[in-house]
């Protein structure tokens, strides 16, 4: 019986020691390192006004519908860009509901951007991502929206294109993926310019 309690005591002590290390010390060390070396990323890559008001995160998309703004990808996350309900629509390529939604989005995109009925529409303009929270659109998507945004703001298209270039993120490591335009940062820059 004494040997049994000795094993129990050893198991309890080991459990407590591992709990302190794994649930206390390790998270504190990781938190300290992240705050010391990557504070912006560790705190959510927040976009903060000079007055201290948080306007969003560089990592999360937001809904913009006004013609003077660049519009993001469609979102299937909850009630539109709801980070608490992140996720895709789970509609597959054979889904009639998805097919109908894409046709409607293509027609709406062409109409709002003054495109012809034969102008190709970028896939990211009419399909939601897996998370529904993508902060970026393709460079082509941004280029097709340039005329609408410039007209709505009374700016030259060249000025808007310069801003697009300023907020275009390059390929990861120079080779992976495609360049993308951060919609929230671009729209905030437009608000500050005009």
Secondary structure, DSSP 8 states (H G I E B T S, - for coil): -HHHHHHHHHHHHHHHHHHHIIIIIHHHHHHHHHHHH-HHHHTT-EEE-TTS-EEEETTS-----STTS-------STTTT-GGG-------TT-HHHHHHHHHHHHHHHHHTT--TTS---GGGTS--SSS---EEEHHHHHHHHHHHHHHHT--HHHHHHHHHHTEE--BTTTBS--EEEHHHHHHHHHHH-
